[in-house]
Amino acid sequence: MSGSNSGIPLIKISLVSFALVFVMAGIYYFLNYDRSPLNPNIYIRTEKNYGEEIDELAEEFDISASYLKALVVLECSGRKEIEPRFEKHVYERLKKVQNGELENFEAVTQQLIHDASDDALVNLASSWGPFQLMGHKCLLLDIKIKDLRGPEALKWGVQWIDMTYGKRLEKSQYQDAFHIHNTGQSFPADGIARTHDPEYVSKGLSYMKKFEAISKKKAL
């Protein structure tokens, strides 16, 4: 009798563990499907929220509209409501620059941030807007951080892209372009991406093909 009862807690624990695994798997699937190239909603949402403005900016800067739309999907899933992402390692490096322990970080020097408050450094170390540009990019663009998330966020984002790796886009080096946007470096020669999502570049290229197909269909 005691032997049969002792198995009941183990069964309950197993069921709870299975339920937790099932829930976590569901959450993982949902989060990844939201950016999956197979999800039609991301294309509809991106075109609705950003399509027209991106088309205009793409023509103005002579940059592929499909590339810019693919970036928007990668960075914010085409959504309008975008929460900033704080990057602790960026904050720590900016703090070292401010304290004179590091000469510079991505062109940010002590002179530029010597009097920045801690809150300001947090903002500079957070990513903003539909392209999720790091806050400290505003120093290069000579604008305020609020501009990176304001009504002209797309324009400033495209301007930064053009200034930073526009030459790669002119040569249709999209694999490098996606990798540079996410890591600041060209796609590695060893073929192993250094992006936070190992599939960031491959997904971006897939999104591009889909947006190109949508553009051709509109033109008919």
Backbone as a chain_set.jsonl record, in Angstrom:
{"seq": "MSGSNSGIPLIKISLVSFALVFVMAGIYYFLNYDRSPLNPNIYIRTEKNYGEEIDELAEEFDISASYLKALVVLECSGRKEIEPRFEKHVYERLKKVQNGELENFEAVTQQLIHDASDDALVNLASSWGPFQLMGHKCLLLDIKIKDLRGPEALKWGVQWIDMTYGKRLEKSQYQDAFHIHNTGQSFPADGIARTHDPEYVSKGLSYMKKFEAISKKKAL", "coords": {"N": [[0.832, -1.215, 0.0], [1.847, 1.251, 0.901], [3.847, 1.484, -0.968], [2.484, 1.987, -3.405], [1.317, 4.455, -2.904], [3.535, 6.103, -2.673], [4.301, 6.623, -5.223], [2.593, 8.509, -6.239], [3.218, 11.335, -5.719], [5.441, 11.555, -7.413], [4.306, 11.177, -9.92], [2.683, 13.443, -10.036], [4.631, 15.46, -9.981], [5.891, 14.9, -12.382], [3.856, 15.458, -14.202], [3.493, 18.203, -13.769], [5.996, 19.146, -14.546], [5.949, 18.431, -17.235], [3.858, 20.049, -18.088], [4.957, 22.6, -17.693], [7.106, 22.541, -19.482], [5.662, 22.299, -21.835], [4.25, 24.739, -21.876], [6.394, 26.577, -21.971], [7.512, 25.843, -24.4], [5.432, 26.582, -26.063], [5.418, 29.373, -25.726], [7.953, 29.99, -26.723], [7.596, 29.186, -29.377], [5.587, 30.959, -30.199], [6.848, 33.49, -29.938], [8.933, 33.215, -31.756], [7.559, 32.6, -34.097], [6.326, 34.959, -34.615], [8.239, 36.453, -35.89], [8.819, 34.829, -37.928], [9.617, 33.957, -41.304], [7.515, 32.691, -42.482], [5.212, 33.688, -41.466], [2.502, 35.465, -42.424], [1.476, 37.808, -41.367], [3.471, 39.585, -40.531], [4.389, 40.853, -42.803], [2.145, 42.147, -43.798], [1.572, 43.837, -41.629], [3.939, 45.395, -41.481], [3.96, 46.679, -43.989], [1.61, 48.15, -43.748], [2.114, 49.818, -41.501], [4.582, 51.053, -42.062], [5.213, 50.962, -44.758], [4.643, 52.913, -46.94], [6.119, 55.23, -46.17], [8.693, 54.173, -45.981], [9.115, 53.418, -48.642], [9.285, 55.943, -49.835], [11.548, 57.03, -48.53], [13.45, 55.188, -49.297], [13.695, 55.706, -51.991], [14.618, 58.337, -51.87], [17.137, 58.061, -50.601], [18.28, 56.203, -52.179], [18.258, 53.432, -51.533], [17.532, 50.001, -51.087], [14.141, 49.35, -50.726], [13.035, 46.981, -49.904], [15.057, 45.893, -48.352], [15.111, 47.701, -46.178], [12.542, 47.326, -45.131], [12.72, 44.665, -44.393], [14.579, 44.899, -42.338], [13.062, 46.316, -40.462], [11.201, 44.381, -39.776], [12.892, 42.486, -38.582], [13.795, 43.941, -36.371], [11.581, 45.066, -35.003], [9.317, 43.643, -35.594], [7.573, 44.916, -37.298], [5.875, 46.468, -35.828], [4.185, 49.307, -34.316], [4.169, 50.24, -31.671], [6.902, 50.348, -29.777], [9.132, 49.078, -27.525], [12.007, 50.33, -25.838], [15.272, 48.775, -25.775], [17.434, 47.971, -23.265], [20.947, 47.825, -23.143], [23.169, 46.349, -21.27], [25.956, 45.855, -21.447], [26.791, 47.788, -23.232], [26.233, 50.115, -21.815], [28.071, 49.812, -19.725], [30.491, 50.097, -21.082], [30.259, 52.703, -22.066], [30.256, 54.027, -19.655], [32.854, 53.551, -18.828], [34.218, 55.012, -20.75], [33.365, 57.578, -20.068], [34.546, 57.802, -17.561], [37.166, 57.873, -18.241], [38.522, 55.513, -18.529], [38.43, 54.165, -20.84], [39.277, 54.907, -24.132], [37.528, 55.492, -26.304], [34.244, 54.609, -27.535], [32.855, 53.204, -30.187], [33.149, 55.661, -31.614], [32.245, 57.39, -29.693], [33.372, 59.684, -27.426], [35.071, 60.752, -24.386], [34.774, 63.49, -24.158], [32.331, 63.973, -25.37], [30.456, 62.859, -23.641], [31.039, 63.598, -21.052], [29.624, 65.047, -19.129], [27.259, 63.725, -18.885], [24.332, 62.475, -17.317], [23.516, 59.624, -15.213], [21.077, 58.556, -15.987], [20.948, 59.545, -18.544], [23.034, 58.141, -19.743], [21.997, 55.588, -19.624], [19.928, 55.846, -21.454], [21.442, 56.33, -23.74], [22.562, 53.886, -23.991], [20.548, 52.267, -24.777], [18.343, 50.794, -27.195], [16.392, 52.196, -29.862], [13.304, 52.97, -31.574], [11.976, 51.945, -34.891], [14.112, 50.746, -36.254], [15.646, 50.046, -34.186], [17.927, 51.568, -33.231], [20.923, 52.191, -31.442], [21.008, 54.388, -28.675], [23.266, 56.073, -28.486], [23.904, 56.615, -31.084], [22.72, 58.931, -31.795], [24.475, 60.931, -31.308], [26.296, 60.874, -33.384], [24.58, 61.541, -35.456], [23.902, 64.04, -34.684], [21.575, 64.738, -33.257], [18.734, 64.585, -30.97], [17.995, 62.011, -28.536], [15.272, 61.593, -28.384], [14.484, 62.029, -30.971], [15.07, 59.678, -32.257], [12.994, 58.07, -31.661], [10.816, 59.459, -32.353], [8.409, 61.099, -34.593], [9.931, 61.236, -36.911], [11.571, 59.076, -36.885], [12.083, 56.952, -38.665], [13.288, 58.277, -40.831], [15.677, 59.295, -39.684], [16.826, 56.915, -38.988], [17.275, 55.689, -41.496], [19.042, 57.536, -42.532], [21.238, 57.186, -40.845], [21.888, 54.536, -41.483], [22.609, 54.862, -44.155], [24.866, 56.504, -43.872], [26.548, 54.852, -42.425], [26.805, 52.166, -43.518], [26.14, 52.415, -46.162], [27.553, 52.122, -48.555], [27.912, 49.393, -48.816], [25.328, 48.592, -49.307], [24.91, 49.807, -51.741], [26.358, 48.121, -53.334], [24.882, 45.887, -53.202], [25.426, 44.137, -51.11], [24.033, 42.474, -49.109], [24.093, 40.491, -47.143], [26.325, 41.196, -45.619], [25.411, 43.722, -44.869], [23.129, 43.292, -43.198], [24.424, 41.982, -41.1], [26.231, 43.908, -40.224], [24.467, 45.874, -39.309], [23.435, 44.691, -37.03], [25.676, 43.912, -35.519], [27.806, 45.588, -36.065], [29.87, 44.734, -37.582], [31.203, 43.2, -40.597], [29.874, 40.283, -42.315], [31.194, 37.329, -40.966], [34.184, 35.692, -42.214], [34.39, 33.018, -41.688], [31.877, 32.095, -41.912], [30.145, 31.9, -39.787], [27.676, 33.439, -38.107], [27.701, 36.325, -35.957], [25.595, 37.448, -34.726], [22.913, 38.3, -32.382], [20.725, 36.634, -32.677], [21.249, 33.685, -34.244], [20.116, 33.236, -36.718], [19.528, 35.665, -37.746], [20.561, 37.068, -40.033], [19.966, 35.279, -42.172], [17.191, 35.164, -41.96], [16.607, 37.832, -42.485], [17.347, 38.036, -45.189], [15.465, 36.329, -46.284], [13.094, 37.713, -45.684], [13.496, 39.945, -47.292], [13.264, 38.875, -49.904], [10.569, 38.201, -49.891], [9.333, 40.725, -49.578], [10.2, 41.905, -51.922], [8.801, 40.376, -53.767], [6.209, 41.119, -53.077], [6.285, 43.802, -53.804], [6.634, 43.622, -56.579], [4.23, 42.444, -57.237], [2.448, 44.476, -56.572], [3.094, 46.293, -58.518], [2.032, 45.269, -60.822]], "CA": [[0.0, 0.0, 0.0], [2.722, 2.424, 0.984], [4.59, 1.57, -2.218], [1.654, 2.586, -4.441], [1.102, 5.872, -2.588], [4.772, 6.867, -2.853], [4.458, 6.968, -6.628], [1.685, 9.594, -6.609], [3.927, 12.619, -5.857], [6.303, 11.53, -8.588], [3.44, 11.375, -11.081], [2.281, 14.851, -10.033], [5.797, 16.257, -10.375], [6.111, 14.675, -13.809], [2.813, 16.18, -14.939], [3.794, 19.633, -13.654], [7.174, 19.396, -15.389], [5.508, 18.348, -18.62], [3.043, 21.233, -18.36], [5.864, 23.738, -17.79], [7.822, 22.4, -20.75], [4.69, 22.571, -22.9], [3.984, 26.176, -21.871], [7.605, 27.255, -22.443], [7.638, 25.563, -25.832], [4.42, 27.398, -26.721], [5.884, 30.759, -25.704], [9.082, 30.067, -27.667], [7.051, 29.083, -30.738], [4.863, 32.198, -30.503], [7.798, 34.581, -30.108], [9.693, 33.003, -32.987], [6.665, 32.64, -35.25], [6.014, 36.362, -34.89], [9.252, 36.941, -36.825], [9.098, 33.785, -38.915], [9.319, 34.322, -42.699], [6.282, 32.017, -42.892], [4.077, 34.393, -40.868], [2.079, 36.531, -43.351], [1.097, 39.033, -40.653], [4.576, 40.535, -40.401], [4.49, 41.627, -44.043], [0.959, 43.017, -43.818], [1.745, 44.85, -40.584], [5.033, 46.293, -41.85], [3.502, 47.51, -45.109], [0.585, 49.068, -43.244], [2.671, 50.796, -40.564], [5.791, 51.737, -42.518], [5.463, 50.767, -46.18], [4.659, 54.124, -47.773], [7.23, 56.104, -45.78], [9.939, 53.504, -46.353], [9.249, 53.53, -50.102], [9.73, 57.308, -50.138], [12.919, 57.192, -48.048], [14.303, 54.327, -50.119], [13.94, 56.439, -53.24], [15.415, 59.521, -51.543], [18.509, 57.675, -50.262], [18.705, 55.177, -53.134], [18.474, 52.198, -50.77], [16.477, 49.023, -51.326], [13.005, 49.398, -49.805], [12.859, 45.624, -49.362], [16.034, 45.733, -47.278], [14.668, 48.487, -45.026], [11.367, 46.674, -44.553], [13.203, 43.451, -43.74], [15.187, 45.337, -41.081], [11.977, 46.663, -39.541], [10.663, 43.116, -39.275], [13.883, 41.905, -37.681], [14.005, 44.738, -35.168], [10.367, 45.359, -34.207], [8.202, 42.861, -36.14], [6.66, 45.791, -38.017], [4.922, 47.086, -34.896], [4.301, 50.736, -34.052], [4.521, 50.417, -30.268], [8.207, 49.704, -29.658], [9.802, 49.315, -26.256], [13.472, 50.381, -25.967], [15.992, 47.644, -25.177], [18.65, 48.407, -22.571], [22.092, 46.934, -23.343], [24.045, 46.58, -20.111], [27.374, 45.877, -21.822], [27.041, 49.086, -23.867], [26.244, 51.07, -20.705], [29.332, 49.662, -18.993], [31.576, 50.663, -21.895], [30.092, 54.154, -22.071], [30.667, 54.482, -18.328], [34.32, 53.537, -18.823], [34.638, 56.156, -21.559], [33.101, 58.774, -19.266], [35.505, 57.83, -16.45], [38.515, 57.938, -18.771], [39.126, 54.178, -18.526], [38.388, 53.704, -22.226], [39.463, 56.097, -24.97], [36.264, 55.759, -27.004], [33.41, 53.463, -27.852], [32.124, 53.477, -31.429], [33.276, 57.097, -31.892], [31.809, 58.181, -28.533], [34.538, 60.041, -26.616], [34.794, 61.331, -23.071], [34.345, 64.873, -24.353], [30.926, 63.993, -25.758], [29.547, 62.398, -22.577], [31.658, 63.853, -19.741], [28.656, 65.58, -18.164], [25.99, 62.985, -19.014], [23.851, 61.851, -16.089], [23.382, 58.169, -15.322], [19.868, 58.306, -16.784], [21.298, 59.829, -19.941], [23.854, 57.023, -20.207], [21.073, 54.46, -19.835], [19.257, 56.106, -22.73], [22.43, 56.166, -24.804], [22.863, 52.457, -24.069], [19.315, 51.564, -25.129], [18.026, 50.88, -28.627], [15.135, 52.924, -30.026], [12.671, 53.114, -32.881], [11.72, 50.772, -35.727], [15.376, 50.088, -36.612], [16.315, 49.786, -32.917], [19.251, 52.177, -33.199], [21.413, 52.495, -30.108], [20.847, 55.797, -28.366], [24.467, 56.883, -28.707], [23.996, 56.972, -32.505], [22.217, 60.294, -31.962], [25.63, 61.826, -31.261], [26.818, 60.911, -34.749], [23.584, 62.214, -36.281], [23.728, 65.383, -34.126], [20.163, 64.91, -32.898], [18.392, 64.148, -29.624], [17.497, 60.632, -28.471], [13.833, 61.601, -28.661], [14.301, 61.991, -32.426], [15.176, 58.284, -32.691], [11.716, 57.397, -31.418], [9.773, 60.409, -32.718], [7.725, 60.936, -35.881], [10.899, 61.118, -38.01], [12.502, 58.01, -36.509], [12.478, 56.212, -39.861], [14.214, 59.092, -41.616], [16.974, 59.328, -39.024], [17.374, 55.567, -39.077], [17.778, 55.477, -42.854], [20.219, 58.391, -42.696], [22.346, 56.511, -40.156], [22.229, 53.364, -42.297], [23.3, 55.35, -45.344], [26.165, 57.014, -43.446], [27.367, 53.8, -41.818], [27.151, 51.073, -44.44], [25.453, 52.646, -47.432], [28.371, 51.619, -49.669], [27.633, 47.958, -48.94], [24.011, 48.474, -49.921], [25.069, 50.17, -53.158], [26.909, 46.942, -54.011], [23.949, 44.786, -52.915], [26.054, 43.208, -50.17], [23.016, 42.458, -48.064], [24.518, 39.642, -46.035], [27.168, 42.059, -44.782], [24.611, 44.835, -44.347], [22.355, 42.826, -42.044], [25.341, 41.656, -40.008], [26.749, 45.185, -39.722], [23.419, 46.565, -38.559], [23.246, 44.038, -35.738], [26.911, 43.721, -34.757], [28.823, 46.575, -36.387], [30.934, 44.088, -38.354], [30.796, 42.453, -41.783], [29.624, 38.863, -42.073], [32.494, 36.668, -40.78], [34.703, 34.845, -43.287], [34.194, 31.607, -41.345], [30.493, 31.737, -42.183], [29.378, 31.78, -38.545], [27.169, 34.762, -37.736], [27.919, 36.756, -34.573], [24.379, 38.161, -34.33], [22.267, 37.77, -31.178], [19.97, 35.503, -33.213], [22.087, 33.088, -35.291], [19.409, 33.251, -37.995], [19.178, 37.057, -38.035], [20.895, 37.402, -41.426], [19.213, 34.421, -43.091], [15.801, 35.619, -41.907], [16.553, 39.113, -43.182], [17.387, 37.776, -46.628], [14.158, 35.744, -46.635], [12.126, 38.808, -45.653], [13.746, 40.766, -48.474], [12.685, 38.204, -51.077], [9.111, 38.301, -49.79], [8.946, 42.11, -49.852], [10.42, 42.129, -53.356], [7.677, 39.739, -54.453], [5.041, 41.969, -52.817], [6.474, 45.012, -54.605], [6.37, 43.26, -57.987], [2.789, 42.177, -57.36], [1.79, 45.785, -56.554], [3.403, 46.984, -59.773], [1.257, 44.671, -61.939]], "C": [[0.861, 1.257, 0.0], [3.516, 2.616, -0.295], [3.795, 2.241, -3.3], [1.438, 4.069, -4.195], [2.349, 6.706, -2.867], [4.976, 7.287, -4.296], [3.619, 8.145, -7.04], [2.39, 10.948, -6.718], [4.805, 12.673, -7.091], [5.511, 11.76, -9.855], [3.034, 12.835, -11.193], [3.424, 15.747, -10.491], [6.045, 16.131, -11.868], [5.108, 15.448, -14.645], [3.077, 17.684, -14.924], [4.97, 19.991, -14.563], [6.791, 19.396, -16.859], [4.726, 19.591, -19.013], [3.931, 22.468, -18.545], [6.631, 23.72, -19.113], [6.911, 22.761, -21.917], [4.424, 24.067, -23.02], [5.186, 26.94, -22.426], [7.809, 27.057, -23.938], [6.646, 26.414, -26.629], [4.838, 28.852, -26.811], [7.013, 30.941, -26.714], [8.57, 30.065, -29.099], [6.37, 30.391, -31.137], [5.824, 33.331, -30.79], [8.578, 34.437, -31.407], [8.809, 33.066, -34.214], [6.325, 34.077, -35.616], [7.003, 36.961, -35.878], [9.598, 35.903, -37.881], [8.764, 34.261, -40.323], [8.015, 33.706, -43.199], [5.029, 32.713, -42.358], [3.655, 35.555, -41.773], [1.779, 37.856, -42.66], [2.228, 40.057, -40.595], [4.713, 41.404, -41.648], [3.335, 42.618, -44.147], [1.13, 44.164, -42.84], [2.822, 45.869, -40.965], [4.634, 47.219, -42.992], [2.499, 48.55, -44.634], [1.199, 50.183, -42.401], [3.817, 51.636, -41.134], [5.998, 51.747, -44.032], [5.617, 52.023, -47.002], [5.852, 55.015, -47.457], [8.568, 55.474, -46.157], [10.169, 53.594, -47.854], [9.785, 54.901, -50.496], [11.188, 57.522, -49.726], [13.898, 56.366, -48.873], [14.662, 55.019, -51.426], [14.852, 57.64, -52.985], [16.882, 59.167, -51.316], [19.081, 56.625, -51.212], [19.136, 53.894, -52.414], [17.291, 51.274, -51.02], [15.372, 49.121, -50.273], [12.794, 48.041, -49.151], [13.833, 45.362, -48.224], [15.568, 46.459, -46.015], [13.467, 47.854, -44.345], [11.764, 45.397, -43.827], [13.84, 43.785, -42.394], [14.125, 45.656, -40.031], [11.355, 45.397, -38.955], [11.613, 42.509, -38.253], [13.933, 42.628, -36.34], [12.743, 44.993, -34.343], [9.13, 44.628, -34.705], [7.157, 43.73, -36.845], [5.668, 46.516, -37.136], [5.201, 48.581, -34.718], [4.73, 51.011, -32.609], [5.807, 49.634, -30.005], [8.867, 50.077, -28.334], [11.315, 49.373, -26.475], [14.104, 49.169, -25.288], [17.297, 48.152, -24.574], [19.748, 47.363, -22.756], [23.125, 47.226, -22.249], [25.502, 46.694, -20.51], [27.75, 47.195, -22.506], [27.132, 50.173, -22.793], [27.587, 51.024, -19.972], [30.502, 50.255, -19.769], [31.48, 52.182, -21.953], [30.538, 54.743, -20.731], [32.19, 54.531, -18.231], [34.878, 54.703, -19.643], [34.486, 57.438, -20.745], [34.131, 58.924, -18.144], [36.957, 57.879, -16.925], [39.24, 56.606, -18.782], [39.193, 53.592, -19.936], [38.435, 54.938, -23.117], [38.191, 56.484, -25.716], [35.498, 54.462, -27.195], [32.56, 53.831, -29.06], [32.016, 54.982, -31.689], [32.737, 57.986, -30.772], [33.023, 58.426, -27.642], [34.104, 60.635, -25.275], [34.262, 62.75, -23.196], [32.85, 64.951, -24.649], [29.99, 63.656, -24.595], [30.07, 62.696, -21.168], [30.651, 64.319, -18.699], [27.304, 64.867, -18.226], [25.61, 62.344, -17.681], [23.74, 60.344, -16.298], [22.155, 57.808, -16.157], [20.147, 58.524, -18.268], [22.12, 58.688, -20.525], [22.995, 55.782, -20.465], [20.359, 54.623, -21.172], [20.202, 55.915, -23.914], [22.76, 54.69, -25.03], [21.622, 51.62, -24.359], [19.045, 51.742, -26.615], [16.604, 51.39, -28.801], [14.611, 52.822, -31.456], [12.57, 51.84, -33.692], [12.975, 50.047, -36.197], [16.196, 49.732, -35.38], [17.767, 50.288, -32.926], [19.657, 52.456, -31.756], [21.362, 54.003, -29.881], [22.065, 56.647, -28.676], [24.679, 57.228, -30.182], [23.505, 58.403, -32.743], [23.363, 61.296, -31.948], [26.253, 61.977, -32.645], [25.891, 61.709, -35.664], [23.352, 63.66, -35.853], [22.251, 65.695, -33.878], [19.965, 64.487, -31.442], [17.886, 62.702, -29.663], [16.01, 60.572, -28.793], [13.548, 61.548, -30.148], [14.347, 60.563, -32.956], [13.879, 57.515, -32.479], [10.529, 58.285, -31.809], [9.182, 60.156, -34.089], [8.67, 60.804, -37.071], [11.936, 60.034, -37.733], [12.984, 57.219, -37.718], [13.525, 56.986, -40.664], [15.599, 59.103, -40.997], [17.636, 57.956, -39.083], [17.985, 55.298, -40.44], [19.025, 56.326, -43.095], [21.434, 57.748, -42.034], [22.819, 55.297, -40.958], [23.047, 53.789, -43.512], [24.715, 55.818, -45.006], [27.104, 55.885, -43.043], [27.774, 52.701, -42.789], [26.396, 51.165, -45.769], [26.219, 52.101, -48.632], [28.128, 50.133, -49.896], [26.291, 47.745, -49.644], [24.06, 48.834, -51.399], [25.548, 48.977, -53.978], [26.053, 45.688, -53.787], [24.574, 43.714, -52.018], [25.169, 43.089, -48.924], [23.375, 41.561, -46.881], [25.392, 40.438, -45.064], [26.336, 43.151, -44.112], [23.802, 44.425, -43.123], [23.268, 42.582, -40.85], [25.923, 42.924, -39.389], [25.71, 45.893, -38.868], [23.289, 45.993, -37.152], [24.51, 43.989, -34.885], [27.966, 44.792, -34.984], [29.961, 46.017, -37.22], [30.362, 43.359, -39.56], [30.559, 40.984, -41.431], [30.969, 38.13, -42.022], [32.885, 35.739, -41.934], [34.493, 33.361, -42.988], [32.747, 31.144, -41.523], [29.618, 31.597, -40.956], [28.963, 33.177, -38.084], [27.428, 35.062, -36.261], [26.707, 37.519, -34.032], [23.742, 37.521, -33.097], [21.372, 36.582, -31.514], [20.804, 34.924, -34.355], [21.455, 33.131, -36.677], [19.013, 34.659, -38.435], [19.395, 37.393, -39.511], [20.065, 36.579, -42.404], [17.732, 34.795, -43.115], [15.65, 36.929, -42.676], [16.529, 38.932, -44.688], [16.07, 37.171, -47.117], [13.071, 36.811, -46.67], [12.264, 39.674, -46.907], [13.079, 40.175, -49.713], [11.166, 38.328, -51.081], [8.645, 39.717, -50.117], [9.165, 42.47, -51.319], [9.269, 41.547, -54.182], [6.408, 40.573, -54.29], [5.099, 43.222, -53.679], [6.17, 44.735, -56.087], [4.878, 43.047, -58.232], [2.013, 43.49, -57.387], [1.943, 46.501, -57.895], [2.594, 46.462, -60.958], [-0.075, 45.384, -62.133]], "O": [[0.647, 2.188, -0.776], [3.829, 3.743, -0.68], [4.365, 3.013, -4.071], [1.378, 4.859, -5.138], [2.248, 7.872, -3.25], [5.743, 8.21, -4.569], [3.879, 8.745, -8.084], [2.191, 11.654, -7.706], [4.906, 13.712, -7.743], [5.97, 12.45, -10.765], [3.034, 13.408, -12.283], [3.227, 16.67, -11.281], [6.366, 17.109, -12.542], [5.459, 16.025, -15.674], [2.906, 18.361, -15.939], [4.944, 21.006, -15.259], [7.242, 20.241, -17.633], [4.892, 20.126, -20.11], [3.692, 23.283, -19.436], [6.784, 24.748, -19.773], [7.325, 23.435, -22.861], [4.375, 24.606, -24.125], [5.026, 27.84, -23.25], [8.221, 27.972, -24.651], [6.959, 26.903, -27.714], [4.644, 29.498, -27.841], [7.035, 31.916, -27.467], [9.038, 30.835, -29.937], [6.542, 30.877, -32.254], [5.652, 34.06, -31.767], [8.853, 35.429, -32.082], [9.246, 33.532, -35.266], [6.065, 34.384, -36.78], [6.655, 37.875, -36.626], [10.553, 36.072, -38.639], [7.734, 34.905, -40.524], [7.469, 34.139, -44.214], [3.913, 32.371, -42.75], [4.387, 36.539, -41.876], [1.823, 38.911, -43.293], [1.975, 41.261, -40.607], [5.11, 42.565, -41.554], [3.52, 43.772, -44.533], [0.868, 45.32, -43.172], [2.629, 47.072, -40.787], [4.938, 48.411, -42.962], [2.537, 49.7, -45.071], [0.85, 51.353, -42.562], [4.003, 52.788, -40.741], [6.864, 52.464, -44.533], [6.621, 52.188, -47.695], [6.523, 55.502, -48.366], [9.477, 56.173, -46.606], [11.295, 53.821, -48.295], [10.634, 55.013, -51.38], [11.969, 58.117, -50.468], [15.029, 56.785, -49.119], [15.793, 54.926, -51.903], [15.747, 57.928, -53.78], [17.772, 59.881, -51.777], [20.23, 56.208, -51.066], [20.217, 53.355, -52.651], [16.16, 51.741, -51.152], [15.632, 48.993, -49.076], [12.417, 47.961, -47.982], [13.492, 44.695, -47.248], [15.622, 45.905, -44.918], [13.38, 47.846, -43.117], [11.214, 45.08, -42.772], [13.668, 43.049, -41.423], [14.273, 45.31, -38.859], [11.021, 45.355, -37.771], [11.188, 42.071, -37.184], [14.096, 41.997, -35.296], [12.819, 45.123, -33.121], [8.015, 44.946, -34.293], [5.999, 43.334, -36.975], [4.718, 47.118, -37.636], [6.317, 49.048, -34.944], [5.547, 51.896, -32.352], [5.802, 48.403, -30.009], [9.126, 51.25, -28.065], [11.857, 48.555, -27.219], [13.544, 48.609, -24.346], [18.153, 48.692, -25.276], [19.522, 46.17, -22.554], [23.851, 48.218, -22.305], [26.223, 47.537, -19.976], [28.881, 47.665, -22.381], [28.0, 51.044, -22.853], [28.163, 52.06, -19.642], [31.402, 50.85, -19.177], [32.497, 52.874, -21.896], [31.124, 55.824, -20.683], [32.749, 55.444, -17.623], [35.887, 55.304, -19.274], [35.381, 58.284, -20.737], [34.54, 60.038, -17.816], [37.876, 57.921, -16.107], [40.448, 56.563, -19.017], [39.928, 52.637, -20.186], [37.712, 55.906, -22.88], [37.82, 57.657, -25.758], [36.038, 53.367, -27.037], [31.658, 54.663, -28.968], [30.932, 55.504, -31.949], [32.77, 59.211, -30.89], [33.637, 57.476, -27.156], [32.938, 60.97, -25.066], [33.395, 63.163, -22.426], [32.181, 65.893, -24.225], [28.85, 64.12, -24.568], [29.594, 62.11, -20.197], [30.804, 64.022, -17.514], [26.317, 65.358, -17.678], [26.448, 61.749, -17.002], [23.857, 59.851, -17.42], [22.192, 56.861, -16.944], [19.654, 57.793, -19.126], [21.923, 58.31, -21.68], [23.242, 55.028, -21.406], [20.203, 53.663, -21.926], [19.805, 55.402, -24.96], [23.181, 54.295, -26.117], [21.645, 50.399, -24.204], [19.471, 52.726, -27.219], [15.718, 51.072, -28.008], [15.366, 52.619, -32.407], [13.015, 50.779, -33.254], [12.918, 48.857, -36.509], [17.295, 49.189, -35.491], [18.703, 49.532, -32.665], [18.843, 52.901, -30.947], [21.641, 54.789, -30.787], [21.934, 57.802, -29.081], [25.542, 58.046, -30.503], [23.828, 59.014, -33.761], [23.245, 62.385, -32.509], [26.683, 63.064, -33.03], [26.346, 62.453, -36.533], [22.69, 64.422, -36.558], [21.751, 66.76, -34.238], [20.913, 64.083, -30.769], [17.408, 62.231, -30.695], [15.541, 59.612, -29.404], [12.487, 61.076, -30.557], [13.738, 60.261, -33.982], [13.687, 56.44, -33.047], [9.374, 57.904, -31.616], [9.427, 59.109, -34.687], [8.269, 60.316, -38.128], [13.04, 60.066, -38.275], [14.157, 56.852, -37.794], [14.52, 56.42, -41.117], [16.594, 58.939, -41.703], [18.856, 57.85, -39.212], [19.082, 54.747, -40.538], [19.954, 55.893, -43.777], [22.531, 57.762, -42.593], [24.021, 55.066, -41.089], [24.047, 53.158, -43.854], [25.654, 55.562, -45.76], [28.309, 55.952, -43.287], [28.949, 52.346, -42.875], [26.065, 50.161, -46.4], [25.615, 51.667, -49.613], [28.136, 49.665, -51.034], [26.141, 46.841, -50.466], [23.347, 48.247, -52.213], [25.202, 48.831, -55.15], [26.452, 44.578, -54.137], [24.28, 42.528, -52.16], [25.526, 43.548, -47.839], [22.997, 41.848, -45.745], [25.218, 40.362, -43.848], [26.532, 43.464, -42.938], [23.792, 45.137, -42.119], [22.927, 42.933, -39.721], [26.088, 43.006, -38.172], [26.037, 46.45, -37.82], [23.058, 46.732, -36.195], [24.427, 44.021, -33.657], [28.912, 44.909, -34.206], [30.913, 46.732, -37.535], [29.201, 42.95, -39.561], [30.991, 40.508, -40.381], [31.793, 38.285, -42.923], [32.035, 35.09, -42.545], [34.426, 32.542, -43.904], [32.424, 29.974, -41.318], [28.455, 31.211, -41.073], [29.807, 33.994, -37.716], [27.38, 34.164, -35.42], [26.797, 38.165, -32.988], [23.99, 36.353, -32.797], [21.271, 35.635, -30.734], [21.042, 35.616, -35.344], [22.154, 33.072, -37.688], [18.25, 34.823, -39.387], [18.506, 37.944, -40.16], [19.518, 37.124, -43.363], [17.093, 34.748, -44.166], [14.689, 37.114, -43.423], [15.769, 39.605, -45.385], [15.616, 37.462, -48.224], [12.228, 36.82, -47.568], [11.268, 40.081, -47.504], [12.416, 40.881, -50.473], [10.55, 38.534, -52.126], [7.672, 39.896, -50.85], [8.402, 43.249, -51.89], [8.824, 42.144, -55.161], [5.627, 40.723, -55.23], [4.083, 43.655, -54.223], [5.519, 45.54, -56.753], [4.34, 43.413, -59.277], [1.038, 43.62, -58.128], [1.046, 47.215, -58.343], [2.484, 47.136, -61.982], [-0.848, 45.019, -63.018]]}, "num_chains": 1, "name": "protein.A"}
